Amino acid sequence: MNDKGPAPRARRGGKPNSGDDLTARRVAEYLRDHPDFLVDHSDLLAVMNTPGQSAGNVVDFQHAMVTRLRDENDKLRAAQDYLLTNARANQSIQARVHDATLSILRASSFETMIQTVTADLAVLLDVDAVTIGVESGDVPIPKAYAAGIRALPQGSVDAMLGAGRDVLLADDINGDPRLFGAAAGLVRSQALARLRASSHAPVGLLALGSRKSNGFGPGQGTELLGFLARTLETMIRQWLNLPS
C-alpha cells in the first residue's frame, strides 16, 4: 500500500489546484470587502511573503502597504494633535470666561461692574477692547459711563447681529467706531452678544474686539460668550432693580 502523502502544491506561476483556488478566491474576496484589514492587522505584514524590488514590473506589495500605514499613522497623529490643541485652547478660554464672570459677580456697585466689564475684561479675556452698546435713542449716556458704554440708534442691535440672533462672531473685519470708539482701528475680529436685561430696559450689546484677524470667527463656539452675556444681564437687572 503506497503512502501518497499530501497532494503536491502548484509551483509558482503554475495553475493552483481547485482547493487552493477556492481558498485564494475567498481570501481575495474577503480582503476586497475589508480594505482596512491589513491596516488593522499590520503585524501580518511581517510574516507575509511579498514580491520584492527585484520582481521586475511587479509592485512591491509590502512597501506599498508600509507606506500606506505610515500615511495613515501620520493622519491619525495630525488629527490627535489638532484635537489636543483645540482641547487646550477651549480649556484656556473656559477658564478665562469663568474668571471674567466671577469678576462681574464680585463687583460692589453698578458703577464698579461697568468699569470691570469695559476695562478689566479685556485683560481677563485676552482681547483688545470691550464695550457695552445700548440702544438709548435720544437719551444721552451719563458721563460716568461714557468711556465704556456706547449709545446706539434704535434698531442697531438687530442690524449688527441679525433679527433673532443673539451672538455673532466675525473675523477679518475693520472695527466699527460706533461700538469701539477710538479703539476701532485696532479691531480686526469681533464677538457680539445681545443683552436683554429687562423688558423695561433698552436692548444692549456686549462687544469684544481683537486685533487678531482670526481672534474670533464663525467656526468657533458661542456658548461661553452667551453665558457671559446672560450673567451680565442678570447683574444689570439686579443692580438697577429692573423686572425680568
Secondary structure by P-SEA (a helix, b strand, c coil): cccccccccccccccccaaaaaaaaaaaaaaaaccccccccccccccccccccccccccaaaaaaaaaaaaaaaaaaaaaaaaaaaaaaaaaaaaaaaaaaaaaaacccaaaaaaaaacaaaaaacccbbbbbbccccccccccccccbbbbccccccccccccccbbbbcccccccccccccccccccbbbbbbcccccccbbbbbbbbccccccccccccaaaaaaaaaaaaaaaaaacccc
